[in-house]
């Protein structure tokens, strides 16, 4: 969504009623910095990533009871 960062876009998507899990993919933050976003997103992928890393995070988020609501 133009003019928004990832967290703002996710907040707008959640406000519209979407309950799908959300994965943050970034080449700018590291997994150690992900903690600042952990309350919003259901998973994290550091770019560039390999297929097995994508499969792992998809397996993790699809086993959640539901998306975060905040």
Buried (B, 14 or more C-beta within 10 A) or exposed (E): EEEEEBBEBBBEBBEEEEEEBBBBBBEEBEEEEBEEBEEBBBBBBBEEBEEEEBEEBBEBBEEEEEBBEE
